[in-house]
Structure formats: structure tokens, C-alpha cells
Amino acid sequence: MQQKIKQLQPFFLRNAIIAAIGFGILIFIDYIVEGSFFDGFQRHMFTYSLIIVGYILASEGTLLIDKWINKKLSPRVSFKFLSLYKILTVIVFYWALYNIFYFLITPEPFTRKTLTTILISIIYVFLIDLILIIIRYKDKLQKEKEENARLKEEKLKSDLQALQNQLNPHFLFNSLNVLISEVYHDADRAVTYIQQLSDIFRYVLQSSDKNTVPLAEELGFLEAYIYLYKVKYADNLQIDIDKQLWQQPFEIPPLVLQILVENAIKHNTIMPDSPLIVEVKKEGRLVSITNNLNRKKDTFSTTTGLGNIRRRYALLKNMDIFVEETQSHFRVKVPLIEDD
């Protein structure tokens, strides 16, 4: 019952406003024509009440016509034809309503007051309907905007989840192989290796429902990730992280730095005579990840990681990443995000 009353509140409110303004207009017409504020109003109270009912029927009828035509024709016809059809339908509706109420209220020929009342009433009803339709379309646009924002948020979560699920399946397999080797050769280092591997997957799970994380947390995760590869490649892999980054009060989408470092490792040879050197440093409001190029000949790039990172930034803050490639280096710059 309370829900029903709540749904009817806008109907009663707008018609109460229409009635109050309508009575004010009729009193004003009395003053213009008869020179009195209330004498004519008191004599024609019943007539004026019918006119107010006419105002309400005209405004509600116009809203119903607008809603019905949108529902029936909007998907199938052009906006121009739809608008023309609405105008013609409303004109016919007004004409029918006018004839009904005119002969109910004043069957005698036109008088100055009748003509004034009709003209002002037409203008008033037209303005009412215009305002109500504008408000309706504004509410509709707001709902569409909220719905688009909700869909965008869902897509963002979906993209984030997809990117997080793209942790290279071979990564765990390779890590376990390295771990087995370490268990046989250096038990203490094997324990550290397990701890770092555990930290990596804990971070992935904890950040799975977050759009952004503090930059320091992402750097901590990146260091654990780098440790696993350092065990494998030793000094052949050199990754330098700018110390300034740890002090920055910014955020970043999770796994972004890891994906970029992983891309560098995946697409380049790492040998004693051709080490891979990766620099992670701050450039203004950006993080720059740069690596020298020793491209593997048999590696095919799908640019999936870069594509997902680019989409996440576009959805989050309408930002873009910057990709540069020269004959000797590959560089990606990603924006830092302020903590809202």
C-alpha cells in the first residue's frame, strides 16, 4: 500500500501544482475582463473547477500519448516522423477535449472573456505539457546515463577479471619447475621462493575485486614477481625500479606493471651476452617501463595485455597509455591515478 502511494505521489504533486496555477490564471482573467479579483471567481466556481479538470486531463493525456507513441513507434520510425506524429495526435486530442469542455461549460456564443480564457488556457496547457515532457526526457536520459554507468562498471569488472585470469598459464608451470630445482640444490632459497610465489597469488586474489590499488602495493607485488624470474635468469635479467615511485600517493590498476614486465621477458631473449634490462621509473604523472630489444624470432605478439590495459584506463578515467618503439628500445607509459 505504501509503495502504491509512493508511486502516485508525483501524479498528485504535479496536478496540484497545475490546479493551483490554473486557478491563479482564471482569477487573473477575471481581473483583466471584469476588474475584480474574486467576484467573478465566486460566481463561476463550478465552471472554473471544470476548466481545471480540463487542464489536468490535457496534461495527463499528452503524457500518455507521448508514452504510448514512444512505446509503439520509437524503434521503427525516424525521430522526425515520430515528433510530427506526436504533434498531430496531441492537436486532435486537444480539439476533442476543447469541444467537450466548451459545450459543457459555456454553450453560448463567444464573449471577450471566453476568448481570453481559451487563448490563455491553450498557452498554459501547452507550456505545462512542454515542461512535463522535458522533465520526463531529462529523467529518461538520467536513467540511461546511470544504466550506461552501471554497464560500464560491469564491463570494467569483467575486463579486470579477464586480465587477471590471463596470468600466463605457463608461469605457474615454469615456477614449479624452478622450485623443484631449488629444492634439490638450495633448500633455504626454495623456501624464499615459495614465500614469494605465495605472495604473488595472494595479491592476485585480494585485488580481484578492486579497480585500482595503491602504487606501493603494486610495486611490492612486482618485486615478488621479479624475484621468481631472477632465480631463473640471475644477472641476465636486470630490472631497476625507481625509488621515487614508492613514495608516490597514487593508485594504479592492479597487475598493470606485472603484465608490462612479463611482456618484456616473454618477447626478448635473455642470455649472458644479451641481458634484458628493464627500467621502471616515474615521469611526471606517468610510470615508464622501458626495456632494450633482443626480440625472439619465434614469438608472436597478440597485444592482448596492452589492449586490456588500454581498455581499463579508458573505462576507469577516460585515459590512455603511451607506447613507443625504436630500433633498440620498447617503452610503455601508464598514467598514475589520484586516490579519490
C-alpha positions in Angstrom: 0.0 0.0 0.0 2.8 2.4 0.9 4.6 1.5 -2.3 1.4 2.3 -4.3 1.0 5.7 -2.5 4.7 6.5 -3.2 4.2 5.8 -6.9 1.2 8.1 -7.1 2.9 11.0 -5.3 4.4 12.5 -8.5 0.9 12.4 -10.1 -0.8 14.2 -7.2 2.0 16.7 -6.8 2.2 17.8 -10.5 -1.6 18.1 -10.8 -1.9 20.0 -7.5 0.6 22.5 -9.0 -1.3 22.6 -12.3 -4.6 23.3 -10.4 -3.1 26.0 -8.2 -1.5 27.8 -11.1 -4.7 27.3 -13.2 -6.9 28.9 -10.5 -4.4 31.8 -10.4 -4.7 32.3 -14.1 -8.5 32.3 -14.0 -8.6 34.8 -11.2 -6.2 37.0 -13.2 -8.5 36.7 -16.2 -11.4 37.9 -14.0 -9.4 40.9 -13.0 -8.5 41.8 -16.7 -12.1 41.4 -18.0 -14.3 42.3 -15.0 -11.9 44.4 -13.0 -12.4 42.2 -9.9 -10.3 39.5 -8.3 -12.9 37.3 -6.6 -16.4 38.4 -7.6 -16.4 36.6 -10.9 -14.5 33.7 -9.5 -17.1 33.1 -6.8 -20.0 33.3 -9.4 -18.3 30.8 -11.7 -16.6 28.4 -9.2 -18.2 25.3 -10.7 -17.2 26.4 -14.3 -13.7 27.2 -13.2 -13.4 23.8 -11.5 -14.3 22.1 -14.8 -11.7 24.2 -16.6 -9.1 23.0 -14.0 -10.2 19.4 -14.7 -9.7 20.1 -18.4 -6.1 21.4 -17.7 -5.3 18.2 -15.8 -6.8 15.9 -18.4 -5.0 17.8 -21.2 -1.6 17.5 -19.4 -2.1 13.8 -18.4 -3.4 12.9 -21.8 -0.4 14.5 -23.5 1.9 12.5 -21.3 0.0 9.3 -22.0 0.1 10.0 -25.8 3.8 10.7 -25.7 4.5 7.5 -23.7 2.2 5.4 -25.9 3.7 6.6 -29.2 7.2 6.1 -28.0 6.4 2.6 -27.0 4.7 1.7 -30.2 6.6 3.6 -32.9 10.0 4.7 -31.5 12.0 1.6 -32.5 10.6 1.6 -36.0 10.4 5.2 -37.3 12.7 8.2 -37.5 12.7 10.9 -34.9 11.3 13.5 -37.3 8.3 11.3 -38.2 7.8 10.4 -34.5 7.7 14.1 -33.5 5.3 15.0 -36.3 3.0 12.1 -35.4 3.0 13.2 -31.7 2.2 16.8 -32.6 -0.7 15.8 -34.9 -2.1 13.4 -32.3 -1.9 15.9 -29.5 -3.7 18.6 -31.7 -6.5 16.2 -32.4 -6.7 15.3 -28.7 -6.8 19.0 -27.7 -9.5 19.7 -30.2 -11.7 16.9 -29.0 -11.1 17.9 -25.3 -11.9 21.6 -26.1 -15.2 20.7 -27.8 -16.3 18.6 -24.9 -15.5 21.1 -22.3 -16.6 24.2 -24.2 -20.1 22.8 -24.6 -20.2 21.6 -21.0 -19.1 25.0 -19.7 -20.3 27.7 -22.0 -22.7 26.8 -24.9 -23.5 30.4 -25.6 -21.6 32.3 -28.4 -18.0 33.6 -27.8 -17.6 36.5 -25.4 -14.5 38.6 -24.7 -13.9 36.6 -21.5 -14.5 33.2 -23.2 -12.0 34.0 -26.0 -9.4 35.3 -23.4 -9.9 32.2 -21.3 -9.5 29.9 -24.3 -6.4 31.6 -25.6 -4.6 31.8 -22.2 -5.7 28.2 -21.4 -4.2 26.9 -24.7 -0.9 28.7 -23.9 -0.9 27.4 -20.3 -1.6 23.8 -21.2 1.0 23.9 -24.0 3.6 25.2 -21.6 2.6 22.7 -18.9 2.9 19.8 -21.4 6.2 21.1 -22.7 7.7 21.3 -19.2 6.4 17.9 -18.2 7.7 16.2 -21.4 11.1 17.9 -21.0 11.2 16.7 -17.3 10.3 13.2 -18.5 13.0 13.1 -21.1 15.5 14.5 -18.7 14.7 11.7 -16.2 14.9 9.2 -19.1 18.3 10.5 -20.1 19.5 10.4 -16.4 18.3 6.8 -16.1 20.0 5.9 -19.4 23.2 7.6 -18.1 23.0 5.7 -14.8 22.4 2.4 -16.7 25.3 3.1 -19.0 27.5 3.8 -16.0 26.3 0.5 -14.4 27.1 -1.4 -17.6 30.4 0.3 -17.9 31.2 -0.7 -14.3 30.2 -4.3 -15.0 32.4 -4.3 -18.2 35.3 -2.8 -16.2 35.0 -5.6 -13.7 34.7 -8.2 -16.4 37.8 -6.8 -18.2 39.7 -6.7 -15.0 38.8 -10.2 -14.2 39.7 -11.3 -17.7 43.1 -9.6 -17.4 43.8 -11.1 -14.0 42.9 -14.5 -15.4 45.4 -14.0 -18.1 48.4 -14.7 -15.8 50.3 -16.8 -18.2 49.3 -20.5 -17.6 52.9 -21.4 -18.3 54.0 -19.1 -15.5 52.9 -21.4 -12.7 54.2 -24.4 -14.5 57.6 -22.9 -15.1 57.7 -21.6 -11.5 57.1 -25.1 -10.1 59.9 -26.5 -12.3 62.2 -23.9 -11.0 61.0 -24.6 -7.4 61.8 -28.3 -7.8 65.3 -27.5 -9.0 65.8 -25.2 -6.0 64.5 -27.8 -3.5 67.3 -30.1 -4.6 70.1 -27.5 -4.8 69.3 -24.9 -2.1 66.5 -25.6 0.4 66.7 -22.2 2.0 66.3 -20.4 -1.3 63.4 -22.8 -2.1 61.6 -21.6 1.0 62.0 -18.0 0.0 60.9 -18.9 -3.5 57.7 -20.5 -2.1 57.0 -17.4 0.0 57.3 -15.1 -3.0 55.1 -17.3 -5.1 52.5 -17.3 -2.3 52.6 -13.5 -2.0 52.0 -13.3 -5.8 48.9 -15.4 -5.8 47.6 -13.8 -2.5 47.9 -10.4 -4.2 46.1 -11.6 -7.3 43.2 -12.9 -5.1 43.0 -9.8 -2.9 43.0 -7.4 -5.8 40.5 -9.3 -7.9 37.5 -7.1 -6.9 39.4 -3.8 -7.0 39.6 -1.3 -9.9 42.8 0.4 -8.5 45.4 -0.3 -5.8 48.0 1.9 -4.1 51.1 2.2 -6.3 53.3 0.9 -3.4 51.2 -2.3 -3.2 51.6 -2.9 -7.0 55.4 -2.3 -6.7 55.6 -4.8 -3.8 53.8 -7.4 -5.9 56.1 -6.6 -8.9 59.2 -7.2 -6.7 57.9 -10.6 -5.7 57.2 -11.4 -9.3 60.6 -10.3 -10.4 62.3 -12.4 -7.7 60.9 -15.6 -9.3 62.5 -14.7 -12.7 65.7 -13.6 -11.1 66.1 -17.1 -9.6 65.9 -18.4 -13.2 67.8 -15.8 -15.1 70.1 -14.4 -12.4 72.1 -11.3 -13.6 71.0 -11.9 -17.2 67.7 -10.1 -16.2 68.2 -6.6 -14.7 65.2 -4.7 -13.5 65.6 -1.3 -11.9 62.7 0.3 -10.1 62.9 4.0 -9.4 62.9 4.5 -5.6 60.8 7.7 -6.0 57.8 5.5 -7.0 57.5 4.0 -3.6 56.7 7.4 -2.1 54.0 8.5 -4.6 50.5 8.8 -3.2 48.9 7.5 -6.4 47.0 4.4 -7.5 47.2 2.1 -10.5 45.1 -0.7 -11.9 46.3 -4.0 -10.4 48.7 -6.2 -12.4 49.5 -3.5 -14.9 53.2 -3.3 -14.1 53.5 -7.1 -13.9 51.9 -7.5 -17.4 54.3 -5.0 -18.9 57.4 -6.6 -17.3 56.1 -10.1 -18.3 55.7 -8.9 -21.9 59.4 -7.7 -21.9 60.5 -11.1 -20.6 58.2 -13.1 -22.9 59.3 -11.3 -26.2 63.0 -11.0 -25.7 65.9 -13.4 -25.4 67.7 -13.3 -22.0 71.3 -14.6 -22.4 74.7 -13.7 -20.8 75.8 -12.0 -24.0 72.4 -10.2 -24.4 70.9 -9.4 -21.0 67.4 -7.9 -20.7 67.4 -4.6 -19.0 64.1 -3.1 -17.8 63.7 0.3 -16.2 60.6 1.2 -14.2 60.6 4.9 -13.4 58.5 8.0 -12.7 58.0 10.6 -15.5 55.7 13.3 -14.1 52.3 11.7 -13.6 53.3 8.6 -15.5 55.1 5.3 -14.9 57.5 4.5 -17.7 58.5 0.8 -18.3 61.4 0.6 -20.8 63.3 -2.4 -22.0 66.1 -3.0 -24.5 65.1 -5.1 -27.6 66.5 -8.6 -28.2 63.4 -9.9 -29.8 62.8 -13.7 -30.0 62.3 -14.8 -33.6 59.6 -17.4 -32.8 57.4 -15.3 -30.5 54.1 -14.0 -31.9 52.6 -10.9 -30.1 48.8 -10.7 -29.8 49.0 -7.4 -27.9 46.3 -8.8 -25.6 47.9 -7.4 -22.5 48.4 -3.9 -23.8 44.8 -3.9 -25.2 43.3 -4.8 -21.9 45.4 -2.3 -20.0 44.3 0.4 -22.6 40.6 -0.5 -22.1 40.8 -0.5 -18.4 42.3 3.0 -18.3 39.7 4.2 -20.8 36.9 2.8 -18.7 38.3 4.0 -15.4 39.3 7.6 -16.1 39.0 8.1 -19.8 42.8 7.9 -20.0 45.1 6.3 -22.5 48.6 4.6 -22.3 51.5 5.6 -24.4 53.5 3.1 -26.4 56.9 3.9 -28.1 59.2 1.6 -30.0 62.6 2.3 -31.5 65.2 0.0 -33.1 66.8 -0.5 -29.7 64.1 0.0 -27.1 60.4 -0.6 -26.3 58.7 1.8 -23.9 55.2 1.9 -22.3 54.0 4.8 -20.2 50.9 4.3 -18.0 49.1 7.2 -16.0 49.1 7.4 -12.3 45.6 7.8 -10.8 44.8 10.0 -7.9 43.2 8.4 -4.9 39.5 9.6 -4.9 
